[in-house]
Amino acid sequence: MAKVAFKVTLTSDPKLPFKVFNVPEEAPFSAVLKLAAEEFKAPAQTSAIITYYGEGINPSQTAGNVFRRYGSELRLMPNFWGEVTFERRAVS
């Protein structure tokens, strides 16, 4: 069984601690999110994992798909409450 490794950095800590997780390619990415949240003592239900560049990652994929699409360096955002909305303003 092939494995992938993710380096997950905790964004809420100014020291930016990180942990490396080795998981099977077929593992659901939601399990990686839960594992990372537990390791950093963050609530998994309100946490999100984003890419190094800030893109959100849908956790309903396999770990292998996430690795191939986004790479190995990810960031954990604890206490993330959902979508970010932007307000449109008229430019005069």
VMD Tcl script that builds the backbone (N, CA, C; Angstrom):
set m [mol new atoms 276]
animate dup $m
set s [atomselect $m all]
$s set {name element resname resid chain x y z} {
  {N N MET 1 A 0.838 -1.173 0.000}
  {CA C MET 1 A 0.000 0.000 0.000}
  {C C MET 1 A 0.891 1.248 0.000}
  {N N ALA 2 A 0.670 2.132 -0.962}
  {CA C ALA 2 A 1.466 3.357 -1.068}
  {C C ALA 2 A 1.004 4.381 -0.034}
  {N N LYS 3 A 1.951 5.177 0.416}
  {CA C LYS 3 A 1.650 6.215 1.399}
  {C C LYS 3 A 2.067 7.579 0.859}
  {N N VAL 4 A 1.433 8.626 1.398}
  {CA C VAL 4 A 1.807 10.001 1.089}
  {C C VAL 4 A 2.117 10.702 2.409}
  {N N ALA 5 A 2.953 11.719 2.356}
  {CA C ALA 5 A 3.331 12.464 3.558}
  {C C ALA 5 A 2.892 13.919 3.404}
  {N N PHE 6 A 2.270 14.438 4.453}
  {CA C PHE 6 A 1.859 15.841 4.493}
  {C C PHE 6 A 2.577 16.533 5.640}
  {N N LYS 7 A 3.135 17.699 5.361}
  {CA C LYS 7 A 3.696 18.558 6.400}
  {C C LYS 7 A 2.620 19.591 6.699}
  {N N VAL 8 A 2.021 19.504 7.889}
  {CA C VAL 8 A 0.924 20.384 8.260}
  {C C VAL 8 A 1.427 21.386 9.302}
  {N N THR 9 A 1.267 22.677 9.008}
  {CA C THR 9 A 1.705 23.761 9.879}
  {C C THR 9 A 0.488 24.366 10.567}
  {N N LEU 10 A 0.601 24.634 11.851}
  {CA C LEU 10 A -0.483 25.260 12.616}
  {C C LEU 10 A -0.410 26.770 12.427}
  {N N THR 11 A -1.410 27.361 11.781}
  {CA C THR 11 A -1.369 28.785 11.451}
  {C C THR 11 A -1.673 29.696 12.633}
  {N N SER 12 A -2.347 29.185 13.651}
  {CA C SER 12 A -2.747 30.043 14.770}
  {C C SER 12 A -1.627 30.302 15.774}
  {N N ASP 13 A -0.516 29.598 15.664}
  {CA C ASP 13 A 0.601 29.769 16.587}
  {C C ASP 13 A 1.692 30.591 15.885}
  {N N PRO 14 A 2.128 31.709 16.488}
  {CA C PRO 14 A 3.161 32.535 15.852}
  {C C PRO 14 A 4.476 31.797 15.597}
  {N N LYS 15 A 4.737 30.726 16.338}
  {CA C LYS 15 A 5.967 29.954 16.123}
  {C C LYS 15 A 5.858 29.016 14.926}
  {N N LEU 16 A 4.632 28.861 14.377}
  {CA C LEU 16 A 4.350 28.007 13.217}
  {C C LEU 16 A 4.890 26.585 13.378}
  {N N PRO 17 A 4.443 25.889 14.437}
  {CA C PRO 17 A 4.876 24.491 14.591}
  {C C PRO 17 A 4.282 23.633 13.485}
  {N N PHE 18 A 4.960 22.544 13.166}
  {CA C PHE 18 A 4.444 21.655 12.124}
  {C C PHE 18 A 4.637 20.208 12.546}
  {N N LYS 19 A 3.864 19.345 11.906}
  {CA C LYS 19 A 3.983 17.904 12.103}
  {C C LYS 19 A 3.866 17.251 10.733}
  {N N VAL 20 A 4.525 16.119 10.579}
  {CA C VAL 20 A 4.469 15.371 9.326}
  {C C VAL 20 A 3.610 14.133 9.552}
  {N N PHE 21 A 2.653 13.937 8.662}
  {CA C PHE 21 A 1.740 12.803 8.747}
  {C C PHE 21 A 1.923 11.917 7.521}
  {N N ASN 22 A 2.179 10.636 7.745}
  {CA C ASN 22 A 2.268 9.645 6.671}
  {C C ASN 22 A 0.986 8.828 6.700}
  {N N VAL 23 A 0.239 8.887 5.604}
  {CA C VAL 23 A -1.054 8.191 5.543}
  {C C VAL 23 A -1.158 7.431 4.225}
  {N N PRO 24 A -1.985 6.387 4.191}
  {CA C PRO 24 A -2.194 5.668 2.929}
  {C C PRO 24 A -2.860 6.576 1.887}
  {N N GLU 25 A -2.500 6.384 0.626}
  {CA C GLU 25 A -3.089 7.181 -0.456}
  {C C GLU 25 A -4.607 7.083 -0.479}
  {N N GLU 26 A -5.149 5.923 -0.128}
  {CA C GLU 26 A -6.584 5.695 -0.208}
  {C C GLU 26 A -7.352 6.260 0.984}
  {N N ALA 27 A -6.657 6.767 1.989}
  {CA C ALA 27 A -7.324 7.288 3.184}
  {C C ALA 27 A -8.154 8.520 2.830}
  {N N PRO 28 A -9.329 8.651 3.440}
  {CA C PRO 28 A -10.106 9.871 3.194}
  {C C PRO 28 A -9.379 11.072 3.797}
  {N N PHE 29 A -9.377 12.179 3.067}
  {CA C PHE 29 A -8.663 13.355 3.561}
  {C C PHE 29 A -9.313 13.907 4.826}
  {N N SER 30 A -10.594 13.640 5.023}
  {CA C SER 30 A -11.247 14.071 6.265}
  {C C SER 30 A -10.580 13.426 7.483}
  {N N ALA 31 A -10.051 12.213 7.308}
  {CA C ALA 31 A -9.332 11.553 8.402}
  {C C ALA 31 A -8.007 12.263 8.684}
  {N N VAL 32 A -7.363 12.761 7.638}
  {CA C VAL 32 A -6.115 13.527 7.815}
  {C C VAL 32 A -6.416 14.816 8.572}
  {N N LEU 33 A -7.501 15.476 8.209}
  {CA C LEU 33 A -7.910 16.699 8.901}
  {C C LEU 33 A -8.160 16.412 10.380}
  {N N LYS 34 A -8.884 15.341 10.669}
  {CA C LYS 34 A -9.178 14.988 12.064}
  {C C LYS 34 A -7.901 14.648 12.826}
  {N N LEU 35 A -7.010 13.881 12.208}
  {CA C LEU 35 A -5.746 13.511 12.848}
  {C C LEU 35 A -4.899 14.744 13.151}
  {N N ALA 36 A -4.787 15.652 12.174}
  {CA C ALA 36 A -3.989 16.867 12.376}
  {C C ALA 36 A -4.589 17.730 13.481}
  {N N ALA 37 A -5.899 17.879 13.477}
  {CA C ALA 37 A -6.548 18.685 14.517}
  {C C ALA 37 A -6.310 18.081 15.903}
  {N N GLU 38 A -6.431 16.767 16.012}
  {CA C GLU 38 A -6.197 16.117 17.307}
  {C C GLU 38 A -4.752 16.288 17.767}
  {N N GLU 39 A -3.811 16.166 16.846}
  {CA C GLU 39 A -2.392 16.316 17.206}
  {C C GLU 39 A -2.070 17.725 17.702}
  {N N PHE 40 A -2.740 18.729 17.138}
  {CA C PHE 40 A -2.505 20.115 17.548}
  {C C PHE 40 A -3.498 20.569 18.621}
  {N N LYS 41 A -4.311 19.627 19.130}
  {CA C LYS 41 A -5.301 19.914 20.175}
  {C C LYS 41 A -6.266 21.020 19.745}
  {N N ALA 42 A -6.755 20.903 18.519}
  {CA C ALA 42 A -7.731 21.837 17.970}
  {C C ALA 42 A -9.026 21.069 17.692}
  {N N PRO 43 A -10.167 21.751 17.716}
  {CA C PRO 43 A -11.425 21.059 17.426}
  {C C PRO 43 A -11.530 20.717 15.942}
  {N N ALA 44 A -11.661 19.439 15.632}
  {CA C ALA 44 A -11.716 19.000 14.238}
  {C C ALA 44 A -12.959 19.514 13.524}
  {N N GLN 45 A -14.074 19.663 14.247}
  {CA C GLN 45 A -15.329 20.084 13.630}
  {C C GLN 45 A -15.270 21.501 13.082}
  {N N THR 46 A -14.426 22.341 13.663}
  {CA C THR 46 A -14.352 23.733 13.213}
  {C C THR 46 A -12.991 24.075 12.614}
  {N N SER 47 A -12.222 23.065 12.241}
  {CA C SER 47 A -10.910 23.297 11.648}
  {C C SER 47 A -10.964 23.073 10.143}
  {N N ALA 48 A -10.031 23.690 9.449}
  {CA C ALA 48 A -9.920 23.512 8.004}
  {C C ALA 48 A -8.448 23.385 7.649}
  {N N ILE 49 A -8.172 22.667 6.572}
  {CA C ILE 49 A -6.810 22.591 6.048}
  {C C ILE 49 A -6.794 23.331 4.722}
  {N N ILE 50 A -5.805 24.205 4.579}
  {CA C ILE 50 A -5.639 24.972 3.351}
  {C C ILE 50 A -4.259 24.689 2.777}
  {N N THR 51 A -4.056 25.094 1.528}
  {CA C THR 51 A -2.750 24.931 0.912}
  {C C THR 51 A -1.793 25.983 1.453}
  {N N TYR 52 A -0.550 25.836 1.107}
  {CA C TYR 52 A 0.469 26.812 1.497}
  {C C TYR 52 A 0.111 28.204 0.988}
  {N N TYR 53 A -0.603 28.261 -0.149}
  {CA C TYR 53 A -0.965 29.539 -0.778}
  {C C TYR 53 A -2.358 30.018 -0.411}
  {N N GLY 54 A -3.047 29.307 0.488}
  {CA C GLY 54 A -4.324 29.779 0.986}
  {C C GLY 54 A -5.566 29.205 0.332}
  {N N GLU 55 A -5.426 28.251 -0.565}
  {CA C GLU 55 A -6.590 27.626 -1.194}
  {C C GLU 55 A -7.235 26.647 -0.227}
  {N N GLY 56 A -8.551 26.646 -0.176}
  {CA C GLY 56 A -9.262 25.678 0.644}
  {C C GLY 56 A -9.232 24.304 -0.006}
  {N N ILE 57 A -9.261 23.265 0.804}
  {CA C ILE 57 A -9.234 21.890 0.302}
  {C C ILE 57 A -10.502 21.180 0.744}
  {N N ASN 58 A -11.202 20.592 -0.207}
  {CA C ASN 58 A -12.409 19.830 0.094}
  {C C ASN 58 A -11.987 18.517 0.748}
  {N N PRO 59 A -12.441 18.250 1.974}
  {CA C PRO 59 A -11.997 17.045 2.678}
  {C C PRO 59 A -12.648 15.750 2.192}
  {N N SER 60 A -13.541 15.813 1.204}
  {CA C SER 60 A -14.201 14.596 0.734}
  {C C SER 60 A -13.418 13.876 -0.361}
  {N N GLN 61 A -12.131 14.157 -0.492}
  {CA C GLN 61 A -11.248 13.508 -1.460}
  {C C GLN 61 A -10.372 12.490 -0.726}
  {N N THR 62 A -9.624 11.718 -1.497}
  {CA C THR 62 A -8.649 10.831 -0.868}
  {C C THR 62 A -7.368 11.616 -0.608}
  {N N ALA 63 A -6.559 11.110 0.298}
  {CA C ALA 63 A -5.280 11.756 0.613}
  {C C ALA 63 A -4.381 11.789 -0.626}
  {N N GLY 64 A -4.412 10.728 -1.432}
  {CA C GLY 64 A -3.597 10.683 -2.643}
  {C C GLY 64 A -3.982 11.767 -3.638}
  {N N ASN 65 A -5.282 12.004 -3.806}
  {CA C ASN 65 A -5.732 13.058 -4.722}
  {C C ASN 65 A -5.292 14.433 -4.239}
  {N N VAL 66 A -5.402 14.670 -2.941}
  {CA C VAL 66 A -4.973 15.956 -2.376}
  {C C VAL 66 A -3.469 16.137 -2.573}
  {N N PHE 67 A -2.703 15.096 -2.322}
  {CA C PHE 67 A -1.248 15.168 -2.483}
  {C C PHE 67 A -0.874 15.496 -3.927}
  {N N ARG 68 A -1.503 14.821 -4.880}
  {CA C ARG 68 A -1.182 15.061 -6.289}
  {C C ARG 68 A -1.617 16.446 -6.750}
  {N N ARG 69 A -2.719 16.936 -6.219}
  {CA C ARG 69 A -3.235 18.224 -6.674}
  {C C ARG 69 A -2.585 19.420 -5.975}
  {N N TYR 70 A -2.349 19.298 -4.662}
  {CA C TYR 70 A -1.889 20.453 -3.878}
  {C C TYR 70 A -0.482 20.319 -3.315}
  {N N GLY 71 A 0.102 19.147 -3.346}
  {CA C GLY 71 A 1.435 18.969 -2.796}
  {C C GLY 71 A 1.407 18.556 -1.339}
  {N N SER 72 A 2.562 18.613 -0.700}
  {CA C SER 72 A 2.684 18.078 0.659}
  {C C SER 72 A 2.640 19.131 1.758}
  {N N GLU 73 A 2.834 20.402 1.431}
  {CA C GLU 73 A 2.861 21.436 2.471}
  {C C GLU 73 A 1.486 22.063 2.629}
  {N N LEU 74 A 0.869 21.819 3.794}
  {CA C LEU 74 A -0.476 22.297 4.066}
  {C C LEU 74 A -0.495 23.059 5.384}
  {N N ARG 75 A -1.602 23.776 5.614}
  {CA C ARG 75 A -1.748 24.557 6.845}
  {C C ARG 75 A -3.077 24.238 7.516}
  {N N LEU 76 A -3.044 24.102 8.826}
  {CA C LEU 76 A -4.252 23.861 9.609}
  {C C LEU 76 A -4.748 25.176 10.184}
  {N N MET 77 A -6.012 25.461 9.927}
  {CA C MET 77 A -6.654 26.653 10.494}
  {C C MET 77 A -7.684 26.189 11.521}
  {N N PRO 78 A -7.359 26.244 12.807}
  {CA C PRO 78 A -8.343 25.850 13.816}
  {C C PRO 78 A -9.419 26.932 13.944}
  {N N ASN 79 A -10.586 26.510 14.357}
  {CA C ASN 79 A -11.704 27.433 14.579}
  {C C ASN 79 A -12.087 28.221 13.337}
  {N N PHE 80 A -12.048 27.561 12.199}
  {CA C PHE 80 A -12.492 28.148 10.942}
  {C C PHE 80 A -13.993 27.937 10.862}
  {N N TRP 81 A -14.744 28.999 10.618}
  {CA C TRP 81 A -16.205 28.899 10.698}
  {C C TRP 81 A -16.910 28.823 9.359}
  {N N GLY 82 A -16.227 28.595 8.285}
  {CA C GLY 82 A -16.927 28.415 7.008}
  {C C GLY 82 A -16.361 29.278 5.918}
  {N N GLU 83 A -17.201 29.563 4.954}
  {CA C GLU 83 A -16.765 30.300 3.778}
  {C C GLU 83 A -16.421 31.743 4.115}
  {N N VAL 84 A -15.475 32.264 3.400}
  {CA C VAL 84 A -15.135 33.668 3.512}
  {C C VAL 84 A -15.951 34.401 2.465}
  {N N THR 85 A -16.623 35.459 2.860}
  {CA C THR 85 A -17.404 36.223 1.896}
  {C C THR 85 A -16.775 37.590 1.721}
  {N N PHE 86 A -16.894 38.104 0.533}
  {CA C PHE 86 A -16.330 39.404 0.218}
  {C C PHE 86 A -17.462 40.363 -0.103}
  {N N GLU 87 A -17.337 41.569 0.361}
  {CA C GLU 87 A -18.343 42.581 0.122}
  {C C GLU 87 A -17.981 43.354 -1.131}
  {N N ARG 88 A -18.943 43.509 -2.021}
  {CA C ARG 88 A -18.700 44.287 -3.238}
  {C C ARG 88 A -18.977 45.753 -2.937}
  {N N ARG 89 A -18.098 46.588 -3.416}
  {CA C ARG 89 A -18.277 48.024 -3.228}
  {C C ARG 89 A -18.177 48.707 -4.583}
  {N N ALA 90 A -18.995 49.696 -4.744}
  {CA C ALA 90 A -18.960 50.461 -5.991}
  {C C ALA 90 A -17.734 51.357 -5.988}
  {N N VAL 91 A -17.071 51.404 -7.104}
  {CA C VAL 91 A -15.902 52.283 -7.252}
  {C C VAL 91 A -16.345 53.526 -8.004}
  {N N SER 92 A -16.077 54.695 -7.409}
  {CA C SER 92 A -16.507 55.923 -8.086}
  {C C SER 92 A -15.349 56.675 -8.678}
}
mol reanalyze $m
mol bondsrecalc $m
mol representation Tube
mol addrep $m
